[in-house]
Amino acid sequence: MDRASVSRLFSAGFMIAIVMGLFLVSPSCALSAERFPWGRYAKQPDSWFESPEAQRIAANVLSHQSPLGSWPKNINTGVKPYQGDPKDLHGTFDNDATLGELRFLARMYKTSKDNSYLKVFDKGLAHILQAQYPTGGWPQFYPPGRKYHRHITFNDNCMVNILQFLRDVAVADGFRFVPPAERKAAKQAFDKGIACILKCQIVVKGELTAWCQQHDEVTLVPRGGRTYEPAAITGGESADIIRLLISLEQPSPEVAKAVTSACRWYEQSKIMGLRLEKQNGDRITVADANAPPIWARYYEIGINRPIFSGRDGVIKYDLAQIEAERRNGYNWLGYWPKDLLANDYPAWKAKWDR
């Protein structure tokens, strides 16, 4: 069958042509960047954090903190000391920046009781708390400026990562060194953030669906990001928002409704009959009745049709019409909710149904 004429049935109830050129690739922001590897350090025992290696890494991390209290993204801040002008450091919450460094410094303080780590940690925590909007969300960085970065940012799990960090600060044993007032503030910020998530969930024809990558910081309506990131329901970041909600110890009826509705939307939005295949160095889609479900990164609000866009910002329904650089440089299709729907959500539902 000619790939240009392959059409797939979407559970929303219509046919859409899926042609050669649908790629499953890493987001462009991760192509050449090396982030601070907090996940690797987190596996180390406390004794490692007393080692010369850990102290060297910590000194480098300290040197990269911006004057406001945050850290830059896409830089392994533990490799070498920052030698530029501190005023040129621009921190962010994007790509797990700032949060990984703060978790690392918390472990350093826990083992060493060195107040230099505590001072820097306190500054970073205060920065995160200050950055929260009255509506409960966070921008990509703070102060946010006037562009799309100012919107409440779910993109790349930015807000989810912040909320997971604040919950740990509030209740986890590893953050007992944080004074009670700050732990209480972290818990309040977390609760306010969860309330924001519930308010941001997109309603279509009276039914709750999922979330956009960005939401307006005042009105909470869906907002676009970069030119190729439209205001749409995201099949990507919505999965980790749901995972955060089902991790709550005592889900409210509102949380339960949000989770159930979002998982129902995922079931309705899965794309069947497509298999990813690599040809001539490119991953394309071919018809395969036995292929597992796959999801699009963006669904048009209102009709739930997968949409794509190049750097010109023009919405397309055929990814082959997007320029090669964007067609190959963004995560347009993926399996984000696969394990959620197969394991996490059924277990959560069984627990709370009882």
N, C-alpha and C positions, 0 to 999 in steps of 0.2 A: 504493500500500500504506500502511496506517495505521502510522505510526512506532511507536505503542505496542505493535504486535504483531510488529514486525520481530524476527526471531531470527537469530543468526549462528552459524555453525559454528566452534568453536575446535578447533585441532589436538590438544588434549588428549583429544578424543573425545566431546564432549557438546555439547548445544545450550543456549544461554543467551539470554534476551531482552535485546536492547539497545534501549532506547526513547529517545524524544525527550529531549534534555537532556545528552548527552555532549559536553563542551566541550573544546576545546584552547586553553587560556589560559595566561598566565604565572603562576608561583607568586605567591601573595599577598605574599610578602616583597619582591617586586620591583616592586610596583605603583607605589609613590611614592618609593622610595629611589634615591639616586644614589651609587653606589659610587666608590671611588677608582679612576680610570681608568688603571691601570698598563698595560694593553694598548696604549693610545694612546701613552703615553710611551715604551714599549719600542721603538717604531718610529723614535724620534728618533736622530740620530747623536750620537756622544760630544760633539761641539762644542756641541750644544744644552744639554747638562747643565752647561756652563760659563756659560750665559746668565743674565742677571738674572731672567728669568721662572722658570727652573728653580730658582734659588736662593730665590726667593720661595716657590715651591711647597714646596721642601724645608723651609724654616723653618716653614711651616704644618704640614707632616707631623710634624716633630719635636715640635711643641707638643701634638699629639694622642696621643702615646704614653702609655699608662697607666703607673702606677708599677711594675707587674709586667713591662712590656716589650711588651705587645700594643696593638692599636688597635681602636676600636669599628667595628661593621659598619654598612653602609647610610649611610655618610657620606663625602662627598668631602673627605677630610682635607687636601687641598691647596688648597682654595679660600680659606680664611681661618683665622687663628690661633684656637686654643682659648683662651677667656678665662674659663673657669670654674675651679672647684677641681679640681686634678689627681686628688684622691681620688675624684671622681665619674666618672672615666673608667673604663669597663669594657670591656676588650678581648675579642676572640673570634677564632676561626679560621674562623667561618662566613662564607659569601658572599665568600670570598677576602680577608676583612679580615686585617690583619697581614702576610700574605704579599706582597700588592701593595706595601705601604709598604716592606717590607724589600728587595724587588727594586729599587725606585726608589732607596732610599738606597745600595744597593750600587753602582749606576751613578754616583750622585753622588760617592761616595768614590773610585771608580775614576778619575774624571776630575779631581777636585779635590785628592785626598789630604787633605781636611779631616778631622781626627780627631774632630770632633763627630759626623760621620755614622758613623764607624766605631764610636764608643762606643755609639751608639743601636742600630746594627745588631747588635753583639755582645750587647747586652741582649735584643734580640728573639729572636736565635738561641738563646741560653741558655734563654729562656722556652719555646720550642718543644721543645727537647730535654728540659727538665724535665717538660713536660706529658705525655710519652709514658708510657703504662701499662706495667707489667711484661709484660703480654700482647702488647704491640706496637702497640696502637691509640692514638687520641687522642680526648679528649672534644671537645665543641663549643667549650668555653672552659676555661681553667684559672685557679684551682682550679674544679672542676666543680660543686660543690654536690650536692644530693641528688635533683634531678629528672631528667628524661630526658636533659638536656644532658650528664650524666655518662657516658652510654653511648658506646661507640666509634661515631663519627659518619661515615657515608658520605653522609648526606643532603646534597644540594647539592654533592656532590663534595668535602666538607670534608677528609677524610683523603687522598684522591687528590691534592688541591692541596698539602697538607703534604709528602707524599712526593716529588712532583715538585720542590718547592722544595729539600728536603734533598738530593736527588740532584744538583741543580745546584750546591749549596754544596759537595758532595763532589768533583765532577769537572769542572764547567764552568770555562772560562777566565775568565769574568767574576767568579769568586769566588776567584781566586788569592790575593787579599789576606787571606783567612781563614787563620789559622795551621793548620799541619798537624794538630795535635791536635784542633781543632774540625772540620776536614774529615773526619778519621777518625771522630769521634763522629757526624757527620751520616751518613756511609756506614753505620755500624753501626745507627743508628736507622732508616735506610731499609731495610736488610736485615731488620731485626726487624719492620718494618711490612709488608713483603711476606709474611713468614712468617705474620703475623697474618691477612692477607687470605686466604691459603690455608686457614687453620684456620676462618675464619668462613664459608666457602662452604657453603651449606645443602644437606644431604643428604636426599633424599626417596626412600624405598624402595630404599636402597642406591646411588642415583644422585646425583652432584653436579649442582646446578642453578645458582643465581646467589646474590645477596646480599640482605640486608635493609638498610633505610636506617640502622638502628642495631643494634648487637650489644652484648650484655652485656660490660662491661669485665673481668669475671672469668671467667665461664663461656663467653663468646662466643656464646651462643644468641641468636636474633633477639629484638629488643625494639622496642616501639612508641615513637613520638615524641609529637607533639601528638595530641589526641584523635582527629583525623581521619587520623592516620598510623599504621596498624596494624602489628603485627609480621607482615610478609608478604614474599614475594619481590618485589623491585622491578624492574620493567621499565625504570625510568629510570636510576638511578645505577649499576646493574650494567654498563651499556655502557662508562662511562669507567673502571671498575675493570678491565674486560677490556683496554681500550686501554692502560692503564698496564702490565699484565702482558705484552702483546705488544711493548711498547717495551723490554723487558729485553734486553740484548745477548746473554746466554747463558742462555736459559730452561732451567730444570731439568725433569726429567720430571714433577715435581709441578706446575710452572707450565703445562707443555704440556697436562697432563690437565685442569687447572682451566679453561684457555682453551677447549679443545675441548668440554668438557662444558657450559660456560656458553653457548657459541654454539649448541650443539645444543638447549639449553633455549630459547633465543630463537627458534630455528626452530620448535620445537614449540608455542610460546606465541603466535605471531603470529595476529592477528585478520584474517580475510579478508572481503572483500565489503562493507566499510564505507567510505563517503566522507564527509568533513567538509564541511559546508555552512553558510553563515551565513544565518539567517532572522530578521527582526525584531531585528537586533542581536545575536543569539545564534548560536553555532556548534553545530550539531546533527549527528547522523549519519543517513545515509540508505543504503538498500541500493544497492550498485553492484558488480556482478560484476567490473568492470574496475578497481576501486580497489586501490591498492598496500597491502601489509600495514601494519598499525598495531599498537601494543602498549599494554597497560594499565600504569598506574603501579604497581598492586598486584595480586599473584596470591596466592590463598589457599594457604598451605603445606599440602601433602598432596594436594589435588585440582587445583591450578593454575587455579582459576576466578577471573576478575577480580572484585575487590571494591572497594567504595566506602564512605565513611563521612562523616557530618556531624560537627558539633562535639559531638554527644551521644555519639560514639564507638561507635554501634551499626553493625555491619557490614551492608551492603546489597549485593544483587546487581543492583540496578536504580538507576542514578544519578538517575533522576527522583524518587526518594524522598528524596534529599538536599535540604536547604534550599537556596534559591536562592543565598544568599551563598557557600556552599562549592561548590555546583555550578558557579558561574561564577568562583570565585576560586582554583582550584587546577588543576594540570596533570595531569588524570586519564588522558589518552591522548596518545601521542606517537610519534615516529619515531626514538627515541634510537639504536637499533642499526642503522638503515638502511644508512649508509655503512660501518659496521663489518662487517656481514655481506656487503655487496656488494663491498667493496674491501680493507679493512685485514686482515680475517681470512684471506681467500683468499691474499693476498700473503704473509702471515706463514706460513701453512701450507705454501705452495709452497717458501718459503725453507728451512724447517726439515725438511720432508719429504726434501729433497735431502741 
